[in-house]
Amino acid sequence: MLRLIHVLHGVQPRWSRGLPYLPPQWQAASFGEVVTDSREVEPGTLFLALEGERTDGHNFLADVLARGARGALVSRAAVEQRFAALSGVSRPWALVDPATGAGLAEAPPDACLLIAVDDPLMAVQRLAVYHRGQLTPTVVGITGSVGKTSTKEVVAAVLGRRYRTLKSRRSFNSEATLPTTLLRLTPDHEVAVLELGMWAPGEIRFLADLARPQVGIVTNVGPSHLERLGSIEAIANAKAELPESLPAGGWCILNADDPRVLAMAERTRARVLTYGLGADADVRAEHVTSFGLEGIAFDAHHDGVSVPLRLPLIGRHSVYTALAAAAAGIVMGLSWHEISAGLCDPEAQSRVRVVEAACGATLIDDSYNAAPLSTLAALDLLATLSGRKVAVLGDMLELGVAAEEGHRSVGRRAAEVADLIVTVGPQARWYAEAAREAGLPAEQLRICAGTTDAVATLEPLLQPGDQVLIKGSRGMEMERIIAALRRRPEEE
């Protein structure tokens, strides 16, 4: 819970921060969670009204009031422009000045408090820094081109075996969403496991300044976001902002099998622990075995100790997720018994879901996002399965100059693995071209413009026993294909 006085004080600029006056009837007031989506507002919520490229949170203030929000962090100018619209709302509201508390004295007890600031995004960031400064958890920050969310889930499960642990919700890893996670911290939390995303150079450093991580994990460097940053080297430099931000007494956990990540050991003051499959990794895996959709097994080695592990994580690539989490457990003092238990936690398993289509085919739902590295790993998983193998592949976005070769490399591998390839989207033509060049017969290839076309193509082709991988970038909305294939005729 966030006390009202805490919020009014924390949103102010640090150099002019003062304690506002709270009338007696408001001195015990507090908020529940901070949300940026009006659909998530519940009674007691503090809504963050952000102005984005596609929408403006101020447009939903009437709905926010109706849903029972206790307050909203709003732009003073934006609310003044909307006074007429808000005047028709039946629930009382009050415009509050955070510096003085003006507006509170006249507000009825059930009013929604519209806390007026110059910029709600900057204000919530200041509030997050202020709130973080009142608490002393060990913060684990995770970045990388792919695998951040999966790694975050498993690291949190491992550390949660001993510590009271908070983790980012979903992929809350941006300048707008990371503060909402920090504001969920309470004095009871001993550890926070947070994703740090990247939109441009400097963003990870900025997020690290907000969260102040003592432990950092870098999973890999790949062409994701190449469209914006221009080169792999620029991406590596941006990811290195996390190791560079760690304190001298902290820990930097690096993927030893990625040369660009390993090189970050020279760019941190923190102690370094590496993980990977190579003999030089501090935490390494040997004798890796994939059991398809039933999980993986390997022997984990660290400091002369070897531990056999059998885990429900799906795919050989999940070995890296497990090793990163094990390394985090090691630096946080956990035993191998605790680490193993956390790695097996069913709530922390891969975002890859296995569901059944209405026709009886097995759908391997890896639709959340896609990059060349993660898509090749998904195809490696498909290769281990029995039955007819179908790869439904959507565009991989934001690859910039690496887009064509990234898609072609996946297309070549898909031709080796799949009995049927269905491509979705304009860039996916490169999958098809590379698959044909690799020798895939024309009858084993279907080219679709979008998800609706893909569903119409797949429905008459799929059979019981088929193994169907569905993967593409978030913007391709590949989850629509899964929902449609799972729907039975009587549900139409």
C-alpha angles and dihedrals in degrees: 000000000000115000116226092235089051091054096045091049097043099050092059121094109269095235093056100030116143138164111261122216115261118196113230093257091060102040095095095041118127142169133232119217127345113235135181097197115076089210089066095055115123132171108295095022125138107221120209109214104207127181108222138172094266105026144013120225090213088070089068100049093109090055091045090055091047091052091058104256112175090213148341132219103226143173109257092218094046093051093048088057090052100046091112094054093046093048089071094057113108096213115081119247136179132207107228130197106217093205097056106014089238111165096035098090092061096040117107116232094257095048123126107236114225102201104205119214135157094247121011093200094054090042095055090047090054089047091051092051091048092048093046089052091059093058137060110211122144104250120210113198121198128194138159141125094269135006100039097127096043090048091048092053095049095042089052091049091051097046090043089067088076109010135054097250136195120196135188114267115242107323097330095159107126137096088264101041103035091066090057089056092048089052089059090064115113132184087260094065114097097178136026121196111200138178117226112203130191134223099157140356111293096028097102090049089051092049090047089053088055097045101031096209119201093192123046130189124193113192103187146314118244141149096279107127091015088130089065103033099039102218142037088242091058090050091050091050090051093050090048088065087084096056089043090054097053120106123246092253094049134090130251113200113198136183102244093196093064108072093203091053094044089053088063088076086082091054102058137076090206127095111268129228119177132201135192146099097284122100092244095059115109091220109031142168128225134181094025115192127183119208094191111235090355095072139251140287132203143147113257118210130195133154095346095313122115121197125184112222132191110188137179091227109124123235135013090268088066088072087079091052090051093047093050090051091046090051090052089051091050095052089047092054100251123153121239088250090059092043093051092048091051093048089055095049105128092214091061100052128124121300085234105108125199113211137161124250119224089253093055098259118134114245117207100203108206092144100126096094143327143215129161094264095049094042092052088050090051090052090050087056091049089052091062094057129093123232131045109329120220123185116198104189127185129192118293104222135207095029095126114187090359093060099097097045092041091056093042093053089053091046092054092051092045089055089057094048111030131072089199129023122196115188123201125198139016098286090047088077085085090061089055096045093050092045091052091047088051090057105265109156115243093241089062094059132076124181118205131185096213147343096286090054090046093054091049089050096047102043097072093039104050120093137184109281096031117133108218121192113198116190139151142127119298092251091061092065093219089168086078089068092053093048092050095047091050093051114100121219092251089059094059 
